Amino acid sequence: MYVCSCFGITEDQVKQHADGGACTPRQIASACKAGTDCGGCVRRIQALLGRGDCPRRELVEGRTAPTGAPAGAPVALGTTPGVSLSDAA
């Protein structure tokens, strides 16, 4: 079944890109242009991607976690782990 009629992208193609590591609609768009014209398929792409495991997400979270923190631990935006405000001045 077609997901993106603008570019003729099917559900199977979206799933193949997801299996290849695309975890977000933006990554799917980068891989095959789906969702970049009218945008009508973006919600369907989101539904196909679901909230399942993403191998690339684990890699990113592992790199961005502060030293000593478990992978996936939240990091406050605008902060540098291990640096206090008095150190930054």
NORNOR-V86578 format. One record per helix or strand. SS is the DSSP state (A for helix, B for strand). FROM is the first residue (numbers start at 1). TO is the last residue. If there is no record, write none. Layout:
BEGIN
ss-><SS | SS>
from-><FROM | FROM>
to-><TO | TO>
END
This chain:
BEGIN
ss-><B | B | A | A | A | A | A>
from-><2 | 9 | 11 | 25 | 42 | 55 | 85>
to-><4 | 10 | 19 | 32 | 49 | 64 | 88>
END
